[in-house]
């Protein structure tokens, strides 16, 4: 399979990778047992719901900023489903 691949610098100094003419969006996944959480930073409005709701899981100043060991799976699922933009979502339970 051949791909037409290019890299462009977008405003605000973020790297945008273009694959076959379509910008590829950077995502991160976090796992705990069978729970898999997806974070799509391009969708995040930084409204702070996640870390205000579960500060032991979502720590914006830490890297990685998501620590799924900080709360129970049901609590994490409940908090993720409250993300207003869908930047945080559940891939599997």
C-alpha positions as CSV (number, residue, x, y, z in Angstrom):
1,X,0.0,0.0,0.0
2,X,1.4,3.4,-1.0
3,X,0.7,6.6,0.8
4,X,1.2,10.2,-0.2
5,X,2.7,11.6,3.0
6,X,3.6,15.2,3.9
7,X,4.2,17.2,7.0
8,X,3.2,20.8,7.4
9,X,3.6,23.3,10.2
10,X,0.2,24.8,11.1
11,X,-0.3,28.0,13.0
12,X,0.2,27.8,16.8
13,X,3.3,25.6,16.3
14,X,1.5,22.3,16.1
15,X,2.6,19.6,13.8
16,X,0.0,18.5,11.3
17,X,0.6,15.2,9.4
18,X,-1.2,14.9,6.1
19,X,-1.8,11.4,4.7
20,X,-3.3,11.2,1.2
21,X,-4.4,14.8,1.4
22,X,-6.3,14.3,4.7
23,X,-4.9,15.8,8.0
24,X,-4.2,13.0,10.5
25,X,-5.4,13.9,14.0
26,X,-3.2,13.0,16.9
27,X,-4.9,10.9,19.5
28,X,-3.9,9.1,22.7
29,X,-5.3,5.9,24.3
30,X,-5.2,4.9,27.9
31,X,-5.9,1.4,29.2
32,X,-6.8,-0.2,32.5
33,X,-7.8,-3.9,32.2
34,X,-10.5,-4.1,29.6
35,X,-11.2,-0.3,29.8
36,X,-9.8,1.7,26.9
37,X,-10.2,5.5,26.9
38,X,-9.5,7.7,23.8
39,X,-8.4,11.3,24.0
40,X,-8.7,13.5,20.9
41,X,-6.8,16.7,21.8
42,X,-8.2,18.5,18.8
43,X,-11.7,18.3,20.2
44,X,-10.8,19.3,23.7
45,X,-12.2,22.7,24.8
46,X,-10.2,22.6,28.1
47,X,-13.4,23.1,30.1
48,X,-11.8,21.3,33.1
49,X,-14.7,18.9,33.7
50,X,-12.5,15.8,33.7
51,X,-9.9,16.9,36.2
52,X,-12.3,18.7,38.5
53,X,-14.4,15.5,38.6
54,X,-11.6,13.1,39.0
55,X,-8.4,14.9,40.0
56,X,-6.5,11.7,40.8
57,X,-7.1,10.4,37.2
58,X,-6.9,13.6,35.1
59,X,-3.8,15.7,35.9
60,X,-3.1,18.3,33.2
61,X,0.3,19.2,34.5
62,X,1.5,15.5,34.6
63,X,2.8,13.4,31.7
64,X,1.0,11.3,30.9
65,X,-1.8,13.4,32.0
66,X,-4.3,10.5,32.4
67,X,-3.7,7.9,35.2
68,X,-6.5,5.3,35.1
69,X,-5.2,3.8,38.4
70,X,-6.5,6.9,40.2
71,X,-10.1,5.8,40.4
72,X,-12.4,2.8,39.9
73,X,-13.5,1.8,36.4
74,X,-17.1,2.8,37.0
75,X,-16.1,6.2,38.2
76,X,-13.8,6.8,35.2
77,X,-16.6,5.7,32.8
78,X,-19.0,8.0,34.5
79,X,-16.6,11.0,34.2
80,X,-15.6,10.3,30.6
81,X,-19.2,10.2,29.5
82,X,-19.6,13.7,30.9
83,X,-17.0,15.2,28.5
84,X,-19.0,17.9,26.6
85,X,-17.0,17.8,23.4
86,X,-16.3,14.1,23.1
87,X,-12.6,14.6,23.3
88,X,-12.6,11.9,25.9
89,X,-14.5,8.7,24.9
90,X,-14.7,5.1,25.8
91,X,-13.4,2.7,23.2
92,X,-14.0,-0.5,25.1
93,X,-15.1,-1.6,28.6
